Amino acid sequence: MPVITNSMRQPDQLPVMAKALDVNLEQAVIDGKIHNFQRHDAAFRCQKCSEKPACETWLANNRVGAAKTPNYCRNKVLLEELRIG
């Protein structure tokens, strides 16, 4: 029986962070703004982040309408580019 791992799962924080910033990662792929592998890379960066406690606190206080991505976010550049573009 094959073993199923969480390595390909999107971490919980990434979609919440994207929503807080009014970014739809799935729609960005559909619209051709990013490639699916870029979304996968973003999920991997988020999964490996060492700032999860800080992120959870930030997310608890910024569910929608956040002005900018926190500086420690490993996906800051991607999320802000998608937010502007």
CNS distance restraints for C-alpha pairs under 8 A (distance, minus, plus):
assign (resid   7 and name CA) (resid  44 and name CA) 7.79 0.50 0.50
assign (resid   8 and name CA) (resid  40 and name CA) 7.77 0.50 0.50
assign (resid   8 and name CA) (resid  44 and name CA) 7.89 0.50 0.50
assign (resid   9 and name CA) (resid  43 and name CA) 7.73 0.50 0.50
assign (resid  10 and name CA) (resid  14 and name CA) 7.13 0.50 0.50
assign (resid  10 and name CA) (resid  40 and name CA) 7.75 0.50 0.50
assign (resid  10 and name CA) (resid  43 and name CA) 5.25 0.50 0.50
assign (resid  10 and name CA) (resid  44 and name CA) 7.65 0.50 0.50
assign (resid  10 and name CA) (resid  47 and name CA) 7.61 0.50 0.50
assign (resid  11 and name CA) (resid  15 and name CA) 7.77 0.50 0.50
assign (resid  11 and name CA) (resid  43 and name CA) 6.21 0.50 0.50
assign (resid  11 and name CA) (resid  46 and name CA) 6.67 0.50 0.50
assign (resid  11 and name CA) (resid  47 and name CA) 5.64 0.50 0.50
assign (resid  12 and name CA) (resid  16 and name CA) 6.87 0.50 0.50
assign (resid  13 and name CA) (resid  17 and name CA) 5.89 0.50 0.50
assign (resid  13 and name CA) (resid  46 and name CA) 7.37 0.50 0.50
assign (resid  13 and name CA) (resid  55 and name CA) 7.53 0.50 0.50
assign (resid  13 and name CA) (resid  56 and name CA) 7.37 0.50 0.50
assign (resid  13 and name CA) (resid  59 and name CA) 7.84 0.50 0.50
assign (resid  14 and name CA) (resid  18 and name CA) 6.07 0.50 0.50
assign (resid  14 and name CA) (resid  42 and name CA) 7.87 0.50 0.50
assign (resid  14 and name CA) (resid  43 and name CA) 6.56 0.50 0.50
assign (resid  14 and name CA) (resid  46 and name CA) 6.48 0.50 0.50
assign (resid  15 and name CA) (resid  19 and name CA) 6.06 0.50 0.50
assign (resid  15 and name CA) (resid  25 and name CA) 7.80 0.50 0.50
assign (resid  16 and name CA) (resid  20 and name CA) 6.10 0.50 0.50
assign (resid  16 and name CA) (resid  59 and name CA) 7.14 0.50 0.50
assign (resid  16 and name CA) (resid  63 and name CA) 7.13 0.50 0.50
assign (resid  17 and name CA) (resid  21 and name CA) 6.36 0.50 0.50
assign (resid  17 and name CA) (resid  59 and name CA) 6.60 0.50 0.50
assign (resid  17 and name CA) (resid  63 and name CA) 7.69 0.50 0.50
assign (resid  18 and name CA) (resid  22 and name CA) 6.10 0.50 0.50
assign (resid  18 and name CA) (resid  23 and name CA) 4.79 0.50 0.50
assign (resid  18 and name CA) (resid  24 and name CA) 6.41 0.50 0.50
assign (resid  18 and name CA) (resid  25 and name CA) 7.15 0.50 0.50
assign (resid  18 and name CA) (resid  79 and name CA) 6.86 0.50 0.50
assign (resid  19 and name CA) (resid  23 and name CA) 5.57 0.50 0.50
assign (resid  19 and name CA) (resid  24 and name CA) 6.73 0.50 0.50
assign (resid  19 and name CA) (resid  63 and name CA) 7.26 0.50 0.50
assign (resid  19 and name CA) (resid  64 and name CA) 6.41 0.50 0.50
assign (resid  20 and name CA) (resid  59 and name CA) 7.57 0.50 0.50
assign (resid  20 and name CA) (resid  62 and name CA) 6.10 0.50 0.50
assign (resid  20 and name CA) (resid  63 and name CA) 4.81 0.50 0.50
assign (resid  20 and name CA) (resid  64 and name CA) 3.93 0.50 0.50
assign (resid  20 and name CA) (resid  65 and name CA) 5.65 0.50 0.50
assign (resid  20 and name CA) (resid  66 and name CA) 5.56 0.50 0.50
assign (resid  21 and name CA) (resid  64 and name CA) 6.56 0.50 0.50
assign (resid  21 and name CA) (resid  65 and name CA) 6.01 0.50 0.50
assign (resid  21 and name CA) (resid  66 and name CA) 5.34 0.50 0.50
assign (resid  21 and name CA) (resid  67 and name CA) 7.18 0.50 0.50
assign (resid  21 and name CA) (resid  68 and name CA) 6.98 0.50 0.50
assign (resid  21 and name CA) (resid  69 and name CA) 7.24 0.50 0.50
assign (resid  21 and name CA) (resid  79 and name CA) 7.64 0.50 0.50
assign (resid  21 and name CA) (resid  83 and name CA) 6.95 0.50 0.50
assign (resid  22 and name CA) (resid  64 and name CA) 7.14 0.50 0.50
assign (resid  22 and name CA) (resid  65 and name CA) 6.84 0.50 0.50
assign (resid  22 and name CA) (resid  83 and name CA) 6.79 0.50 0.50
assign (resid  23 and name CA) (resid  79 and name CA) 6.94 0.50 0.50
assign (resid  23 and name CA) (resid  82 and name CA) 6.47 0.50 0.50
assign (resid  23 and name CA) (resid  83 and name CA) 5.75 0.50 0.50
assign (resid  24 and name CA) (resid  28 and name CA) 6.16 0.50 0.50
assign (resid  25 and name CA) (resid  29 and name CA) 6.43 0.50 0.50
assign (resid  25 and name CA) (resid  39 and name CA) 6.89 0.50 0.50
assign (resid  26 and name CA) (resid  30 and name CA) 6.39 0.50 0.50
assign (resid  27 and name CA) (resid  31 and name CA) 5.92 0.50 0.50
assign (resid  28 and name CA) (resid  32 and name CA) 6.11 0.50 0.50
assign (resid  28 and name CA) (resid  33 and name CA) 5.05 0.50 0.50
assign (resid  28 and name CA) (resid  34 and name CA) 5.86 0.50 0.50
assign (resid  28 and name CA) (resid  82 and name CA) 7.49 0.50 0.50
assign (resid  29 and name CA) (resid  33 and name CA) 5.95 0.50 0.50
assign (resid  29 and name CA) (resid  34 and name CA) 5.12 0.50 0.50
assign (resid  29 and name CA) (resid  35 and name CA) 5.55 0.50 0.50
assign (resid  29 and name CA) (resid  36 and name CA) 5.87 0.50 0.50
assign (resid  29 and name CA) (resid  39 and name CA) 7.82 0.50 0.50
assign (resid  33 and name CA) (resid  82 and name CA) 7.62 0.50 0.50
assign (resid  34 and name CA) (resid  38 and name CA) 6.26 0.50 0.50
assign (resid  34 and name CA) (resid  39 and name CA) 7.38 0.50 0.50
assign (resid  35 and name CA) (resid  39 and name CA) 6.83 0.50 0.50
assign (resid  36 and name CA) (resid  40 and name CA) 6.31 0.50 0.50
assign (resid  37 and name CA) (resid  41 and name CA) 6.03 0.50 0.50
assign (resid  38 and name CA) (resid  42 and name CA) 6.13 0.50 0.50
assign (resid  39 and name CA) (resid  43 and name CA) 6.29 0.50 0.50
assign (resid  40 and name CA) (resid  44 and name CA) 6.23 0.50 0.50
assign (resid  41 and name CA) (resid  45 and name CA) 6.13 0.50 0.50
assign (resid  42 and name CA) (resid  46 and name CA) 6.14 0.50 0.50
assign (resid  42 and name CA) (resid  74 and name CA) 7.95 0.50 0.50
assign (resid  42 and name CA) (resid  75 and name CA) 6.10 0.50 0.50
assign (resid  43 and name CA) (resid  47 and name CA) 6.01 0.50 0.50
assign (resid  44 and name CA) (resid  48 and name CA) 6.21 0.50 0.50
assign (resid  45 and name CA) (resid  49 and name CA) 6.13 0.50 0.50
assign (resid  45 and name CA) (resid  74 and name CA) 6.15 0.50 0.50
assign (resid  45 and name CA) (resid  75 and name CA) 7.12 0.50 0.50
assign (resid  46 and name CA) (resid  73 and name CA) 7.94 0.50 0.50
assign (resid  46 and name CA) (resid  74 and name CA) 6.58 0.50 0.50
assign (resid  46 and name CA) (resid  75 and name CA) 7.25 0.50 0.50
assign (resid  49 and name CA) (resid  74 and name CA) 7.08 0.50 0.50
assign (resid  51 and name CA) (resid  55 and name CA) 6.05 0.50 0.50
assign (resid  51 and name CA) (resid  72 and name CA) 7.17 0.50 0.50
assign (resid  51 and name CA) (resid  73 and name CA) 7.85 0.50 0.50
assign (resid  52 and name CA) (resid  56 and name CA) 6.00 0.50 0.50
assign (resid  53 and name CA) (resid  57 and name CA) 6.34 0.50 0.50
assign (resid  54 and name CA) (resid  58 and name CA) 6.15 0.50 0.50
assign (resid  55 and name CA) (resid  59 and name CA) 5.96 0.50 0.50
assign (resid  55 and name CA) (resid  73 and name CA) 7.85 0.50 0.50
assign (resid  56 and name CA) (resid  60 and name CA) 6.08 0.50 0.50
assign (resid  57 and name CA) (resid  61 and name CA) 6.52 0.50 0.50
assign (resid  58 and name CA) (resid  62 and name CA) 6.02 0.50 0.50
assign (resid  58 and name CA) (resid  70 and name CA) 7.93 0.50 0.50
assign (resid  59 and name CA) (resid  63 and name CA) 5.73 0.50 0.50
assign (resid  62 and name CA) (resid  66 and name CA) 5.66 0.50 0.50
assign (resid  68 and name CA) (resid  80 and name CA) 7.40 0.50 0.50
assign (resid  69 and name CA) (resid  73 and name CA) 6.84 0.50 0.50
assign (resid  69 and name CA) (resid  76 and name CA) 5.65 0.50 0.50
assign (resid  69 and name CA) (resid  79 and name CA) 7.38 0.50 0.50
assign (resid  69 and name CA) (resid  80 and name CA) 6.96 0.50 0.50
assign (resid  70 and name CA) (resid  76 and name CA) 7.10 0.50 0.50
assign (resid  71 and name CA) (resid  76 and name CA) 6.94 0.50 0.50
assign (resid  72 and name CA) (resid  76 and name CA) 7.78 0.50 0.50
assign (resid  75 and name CA) (resid  79 and name CA) 6.03 0.50 0.50
assign (resid  76 and name CA) (resid  80 and name CA) 5.98 0.50 0.50
assign (resid  77 and name CA) (resid  81 and name CA) 6.06 0.50 0.50
assign (resid  78 and name CA) (resid  82 and name CA) 6.23 0.50 0.50
assign (resid  79 and name CA) (resid  83 and name CA) 6.06 0.50 0.50
assign (resid  80 and name CA) (resid  84 and name CA) 6.20 0.50 0.50
assign (resid  81 and name CA) (resid  85 and name CA) 5.88 0.50 0.50
